[in-house]
Amino acid sequence: MNFDQQFPFSGFESTLSASLKTPDQAHLSLIYACSKNHLEPVIDKDAAKWACEFAEWTCSQMLLMIERYVAENAFHAIWLRIEDVIRNNGGRASQSLLINKLKLSSKQLMEAIEAMGIPKKV
């Protein structure tokens, strides 16, 4: 599987895709109203407010995931994976940890680190 098949969206397309997948506030309001009173559902101010807040939160979470996991190209994918390992390891990671987690050669890792401008002591 090539990189473009693995990560089909990038940049603007990903952001647009995320915003289009944000739940419709009208449907969310109805869900809230039905959960509050399933016999006589009424979309009131509380239902509309909850729906708007939930839709906004959902979109922000999708955009965060895009920022963290959708790469523009193969090099950017490595960069994101390095950042993820460092973030999940409390902000630090040894070269051996990165090599083991990312399944990269030492040379590939060093090229990526140099290109990212990260100090050699990762």
C-alpha positions as CSV (number, residue, x, y, z in Angstrom):
1,M,0.0,0.0,0.0
2,N,1.5,3.3,-0.9
3,F,1.4,6.5,1.2
4,D,-1.4,8.2,-0.7
5,Q,-3.7,5.1,-0.2
6,Q,-2.9,5.0,3.5
7,F,-3.5,8.8,4.1
8,P,-5.9,9.9,1.4
9,F,-6.5,13.4,2.7
10,S,-4.2,16.3,3.4
11,G,-4.3,20.0,4.3
12,F,-7.5,21.8,3.1
13,E,-9.2,18.6,1.9
14,S,-8.9,17.1,5.4
15,T,-10.2,20.2,7.1
16,L,-13.1,20.4,4.7
17,S,-13.9,16.7,5.2
18,A,-13.9,17.1,9.0
19,S,-16.2,20.1,8.9
20,L,-18.6,18.3,6.5
21,K,-18.7,15.3,8.9
22,T,-19.6,17.5,11.9
23,P,-23.0,16.3,13.1
24,D,-25.9,18.5,12.1
25,Q,-27.1,20.6,15.0
26,A,-30.8,20.1,14.1
27,H,-30.4,16.3,14.4
28,L,-28.4,16.6,17.6
29,S,-31.1,18.9,19.1
30,L,-33.7,16.3,18.3
31,I,-31.6,13.6,20.0
32,Y,-31.3,15.7,23.1
33,A,-35.0,16.5,23.1
34,C,-35.9,12.9,22.7
35,S,-33.6,11.8,25.5
36,K,-35.1,14.5,27.8
37,N,-38.7,13.5,27.1
38,H,-39.2,10.7,24.6
39,L,-43.1,11.0,24.7
40,E,-43.2,14.7,23.9
41,P,-39.8,15.8,22.5
42,V,-39.4,19.6,22.3
43,I,-36.3,21.3,20.9
44,D,-35.8,24.1,23.4
45,K,-33.0,26.5,24.1
46,D,-31.1,23.9,26.2
47,A,-31.3,21.3,23.4
48,A,-30.1,23.8,20.8
49,K,-27.2,25.0,23.0
50,W,-26.1,21.5,23.8
51,A,-26.3,20.5,20.1
52,C,-24.1,23.5,19.1
53,E,-21.6,22.9,21.8
54,F,-21.4,19.2,21.0
55,A,-21.0,19.8,17.2
56,E,-18.3,22.4,17.9
57,W,-16.4,20.0,20.2
58,T,-16.8,17.1,17.6
59,C,-15.3,19.3,14.9
60,S,-12.4,20.5,17.1
61,Q,-11.6,16.9,18.0
62,M,-11.6,15.9,14.3
63,L,-9.3,18.8,13.4
64,L,-7.0,17.9,16.3
65,M,-6.8,14.3,14.9
66,I,-6.1,15.6,11.4
67,E,-3.3,17.8,12.7
68,R,-1.7,14.9,14.6
69,Y,-2.2,12.1,12.2
70,V,-2.8,13.3,8.6
71,A,0.5,13.9,6.7
72,E,1.2,15.8,3.5
73,N,3.8,13.4,2.3
74,A,5.9,10.4,3.4
75,F,8.4,12.6,5.3
76,H,5.7,14.4,7.1
77,A,4.2,11.1,8.2
78,I,7.6,10.2,9.8
79,W,7.7,13.6,11.5
80,L,4.2,13.1,12.9
81,R,5.0,9.6,14.2
82,I,8.2,11.0,15.9
83,E,6.2,13.7,17.5
84,D,3.6,11.1,18.7
85,V,6.3,8.9,20.3
86,I,7.9,11.9,22.0
87,R,4.5,13.2,23.2
88,N,3.5,9.7,24.6
89,N,6.9,9.4,26.3
90,G,6.6,12.6,28.4
91,G,8.3,14.9,25.9
92,R,11.5,12.8,25.6
93,A,12.6,9.8,23.6
94,S,15.9,8.1,23.1
95,Q,17.1,7.2,19.7
96,S,16.7,3.5,20.4
97,L,13.1,4.0,21.5
98,L,12.3,5.9,18.4
99,I,14.0,3.3,16.2
100,N,12.0,0.5,17.9
101,K,8.7,2.3,17.9
102,L,8.9,3.7,14.3
103,K,10.6,0.7,12.7
104,L,13.1,2.9,11.0
105,S,16.8,2.5,10.5
106,S,19.2,4.7,12.5
107,K,20.1,6.5,9.3
108,Q,16.4,7.3,8.4
109,L,15.7,8.5,11.9
110,M,18.8,10.8,12.0
111,E,17.9,12.3,8.6
112,A,14.3,13.0,9.8
113,I,15.6,14.5,13.1
114,E,18.1,16.7,11.3
115,A,15.4,17.8,8.8
116,M,13.0,18.6,11.7
117,G,15.6,20.7,13.4
118,I,15.3,18.7,16.7
119,P,18.4,18.8,18.9
120,K,20.4,15.5,18.7
121,K,19.5,14.7,22.3
122,V,15.9,13.7,21.7
